[in-house]
Amino acid sequence: MAVPNFTQNELDEIYAFAVDLGRKAGDLLMERVELRISGGEGNSQKFEEKDSSVDIVTQTDEDVEVFIRNALQTKYPTHKYVLPSDQWRLITVTNKLKDQRFLGEESYAKGSSRDYLIDEHPTWCIDPLDGTVNYTHIFPMFCVSIGFIVNHKPVIGVIYAPFQDQLFSSCTGRGAWLNEKRQLPLIRKPSIPPMPANAPSQCVFSCEWGKDRRDIPDGNMHRKIESFVNMAAELGSRGGKGGMVHGVRSLGSATLDLAYTAMGSFDIWWEGGCWEWDVAAGIAILLEAGGLVTTANPPEDPDTAPIEDMRLGSRLYLAIRPAGPSETETGRETQERTVREVWRRVRHLSYTRPGA
Amino acid sequence: MAVPNFTQNELDEIYAFAVDLGRKAGDLLMERVELRISGGEGNSQKFEEKDSSVDIVTQTDEDVEVFIRNALQTKYPTHKYVLPSDQWRLITVTNKLKDQRFLGEESYAKGSSRDYLIDEHPTWCIDPLDGTVNYTHIFPMFCVSIGFIVNHKPVIGVIYAPFQDQLFSSCTGRGAWLNEKRQLPLIRKPSIPPMPANAPSQCVFSCEWGKDRRDIPDGNMHRKIESFVNMAAELGSRGGKGGMVHGVRSLGSATLDLAYTAMGSFDIWWEGGCWEWDVAAGIAILLEAGGLVTTANPPEDPDTAPIEDMRLGSRLYLAIRPAGPSETETGRETQERTVREVWRRVRHLSYTRPGA
């Protein structure tokens, strides 16, 4: 049993509950879309400014968080909600779920602080609506994201994108799944291929422009763009940094970026600036599928630095899809080689936590 | 009757046939995906180099084109196929469909020339598989695209993305639809909103990195990137060009970019370098839904230049979603205002046709 203090049966029960919860929360998101399409809802106009004009939150976002919290409470009536500050809510669990915490994006955003609140306790880390901009524009790439973390490790992940009825899920020991019937990753031909020998060439590269659009020389936006261009440009160009990736994709949802990386659709996802609730479920699924996640920021010597596991609260992520062995390398070796090739081409990003 | 030489009944029949054909061709694409997922197909390995390492074509691509041609032949046995050169095939139609031509991407690509072959005759312009890179990586954003053009005007469009079972379609006089039941655009609240007063701010901007990754100073790649950054950067930055769009999206499928613009999910799509078979169906659907398409390349005076209809073979497209009136402007005026705001921020792209 890889997860401390939980039997597989207990985990299975939580997993089934989380899948059901994700599907219901996604259906609620979709119900509101249906109302907007039929013209029946005034709510869609009630946007509220968050950090900037590209970070809006809808009433739906908050309603779905309330729904999720209530569902947890109904399922486990002995849970307690403790609100140590306005910034976040703590669920202390007195039954089998022990001391479980609930972190939802909206709970954080109401306050000014976004301290990293996850410790070794079992913690629910949830984004009721990832891809808010997509949601407000009715672009299908939005989803609910539910992660369950034990001892800093995401052990259960559920991502449901209701417009396309795609449910990605995983539980430690139970594999990673699309719609509970197809095992991830999907790409097999006939088994999971290694990362390409000349990666990042031949890779689909997933990245996001994000919300920090300040036009500061050498600021994050320009560092991101420079990194994107290095990954995209023809081989040998840009002082050897040209990576000639097969394609560059931006969906506007970190959660779905990770889900598609777990699926094998994307080979590489590189991102800075998102938060733990954006990635907790996706990282659980990616890791269970056989993917690798480390830091987006290149170390001083990308050729030899150890490739460490990502820190969930780091806001800096580099994910590589699951990979099988090549004739000369293990799958993990092909992934690590790809990590180093990405690190050679990307810039250091500067994202801190407020107050940190 | 807006379409010369066709009654609405004749168009309706062609429309129904095209929808059925699109669905069947998409199902064929999906069958091959299923085989790859289950490990049963060696075909998936048989990639053939096209123009560059980012332009691969699968056997499936060609097979689906053959399927579509055969289906046309079966439905209309009096059609003739005339092959005036190795580069393309001409279908001369002797029945009600008159003189109809069939242009498919694979037919073009086999030869060296990509002359623009569409004239005033009724012409089928088809991409059996748009989003080839997505398809080979099993990222769901791939589709079949079937356009029917009369007198240079796309009058019927069918786009089917089988992985997500999304079928976009339109016929002049019959509206534009998602899955033949929801009218496009989807965004209503309660009626189609105008383009934002401060567009491109608040807009979702769709664009593609494309296949031309040559690292030439002031080449197309760098002009594209500069344009993307102008659209994304905070308002007032970059010498007034900062557009602070709500989000930047890249799906890797020009056809689906247009479909989502017709749906209202994307507000602006700006692209250079794709071909008429990538856009014919999408433009038909967008126009029928109330969208606007003009050239990607800004004229000398973007403030006053006439906003002309796109030329299908121009390889340069700027599409604006359907829009309703504001308190002071017609929907069309809000679209044209947005076109000018985009033109102020983007660079001139240089895409010619081989031989042109």
Interface residues (C-beta under 8 A of the other chain):
Chain A: R36 I37 S38 G39 G40 E41 S44 Q45 S53 V54 V133 N134 H137 I138 F139 P140 Q164 Q166 R182 L186 I187 R188 K189 P190 S191 S201 Q202 V204 W209 R213 R214 D215 M221 I225 F228 V229 A232 A233 E234 S237 R238 G242 M244 H246 G247 V248 R249 S250 L251 G252 Y260 M263 G264 S265 F266 D267
Chain B: R36 I37 S38 G39 G40 E41 S44 Q45 S53 V54 V133 N134 H137 I138 F139 P140 Q164 Q166 R182 L186 I187 R188 K189 P190 S191 S201 Q202 V204 W209 R213 R214 D215 M221 I225 F228 V229 A232 A233 E234 S237 R238 G242 M244 H246 G247 V248 R249 S250 L251 G252 Y260 M263 G264 S265 F266 D267
